[in-house]
Every structure is written in C-alpha cells, then in structure tokens.
C-alpha cells in the first residue's frame, strides 16, 4: 500500500508541472534576450521545486535520509560551473545526486539520447531546461564504421557550446553502465576494481576541454548503499532509508584537463586522473562495507 501511495505522490508531483512548464516553454521559444533569460530562470525554479518535492515525499513516507560526508560541501555555489562524476549502481543514483546537490549548485543536467526528447512530459521538460541531447552511434554501427566515434564526439562538442559563459552543472557516469552482478562477473578479468566498473575518460575529457574556460571545479561523488545491488524500487518502497554520499570538490586547476581539443578524446593524463579517482572510490566503498 505504501508503494502505491508513493507512486501516486510522485505522479502528482510530475503532473503539476504540465500547466506550469508548457506556458514557460512556449514563452522561451517566442522570446529573446533578457525576456528569454527570465523564462529560463523560472523554468529552473520549476525543476528545482520538482526535485525538492520528490525528496520530501521520500522523507515523509519513509524517513529517507542521505548522509553527506564532505569537508568542502560549503564551498559549492549556486552560480558556479561544475563537472560532476559519480559511481553508478542504480537508477536511483540520479535521484540521490539531484536531491543532495539541489539548489547548492546550478540545476544538474546530463547527456540524454536524442530519441528521448519525444518522451511525453519528461522529454519536453528536458528540452525546456536545455538538457544536452546527443546522437550516439550503436555498437553495431561503430563496428561497421569506426569513424562514427569521431562524429559522436563532435556532436558532444557542439552541444557543450551553449554552456560556455553561463553557470552550469553537468553530470557524467563514467562507467557507462549501471554496476550489476552480471556486468561485474562478465568484466571480472578486465576490471581492476572490486566495487566499481572500469571508467571511461574520453567523454569527460572532451567535455572538460570544451568547457575548460568556464569550469570552476569538479565534484566527485561516491554513493555507498547499505545493501548490495540496490534498485530504484528498493528506495521508492522504503527498503533503503539511509545511505552515505561522499562529496569531494576538486578545483579546476588540480585536474589535468587537455588543452588541445584534438588530443582530448585520447588524453592519457585525464585517463590517469580518472583511474586514480576510481581507485580512491573503490577503497572508500570497501572500507565502508567492511566496517558494517
């Protein structure tokens, strides 16, 4: 019964957006300059309220709490520009990250497949809020034509152009996939980590290079669930009521961002940095698990 109530409340929180978002989206499409920026600000306020309400629903029904552990959390600014990286275990990761960082930094956006812009309500909301949509080639297409990988990265660069000169927060799941028992078993021989999948640095290197003159810092989050193989349903049904989120804020000048855009996709120094961060994460998660 509790799960049904939860879904009804989450649905109602989504439905109220319709009469609020669509007029603002239309306003944004037909205006320019300061009037359009005013519409953008109102749309962001709607998005932040939606995120906050989702978290309130979880707290009201189940007392869900996210314990944030960080020495630099108070350094975050609502008008800063951030690149966010995190481990990825469940669909609930995005919900957790949004809840923890909501209104502490600019509205968090992440790259979305171009085809998802046609999803009712959510697709339109992502469009209205300027989420970056990118066309990505499938694995089969890349096997037939490897040059498509370069084209995909060029698409990412073009999408990043809209964020230059304005506050932004972009979330990257560098593992590319959710960590599941099946994937861990399949990648066992190629994976040096016990609790994580091997990260990919090419995408974040390209984005970081494209936005290097606007970035303030990187935010590295490590989400530690109280159970193995958590699911979004576990969180929404109250089976997970408390978890830890470790937040590290790393100044831009401490990250080896590739200056040359031509070398960014294959940047060795960015790959080393990402691997080092993942080694720290893996050790941190192991320490948390072993102390339970």
Secondary structure by P-SEA (a helix, b strand, c coil): caaaaaaaaaaaaaaaaccccaaaaaaaaacccaaaaaaaaaaaaaaaaaaaaaaaaaaacccccccccccccccccccccbbbbbbbcccaaaaaaaaaaccccccbbbbbccccccccaaaaaaaaaccbbbbbbcaaaaaaccaaaaaaaaaaaaaacccccccbbbbbccccccccaaaaaaaccccccccccccccaaaaaaaaaacccccbbbbbbbbbccccccaaaaaaccccbbbbbbbbbcccccccccccccccccaaaaaaaaaaaaaaaaaaaaaaaac
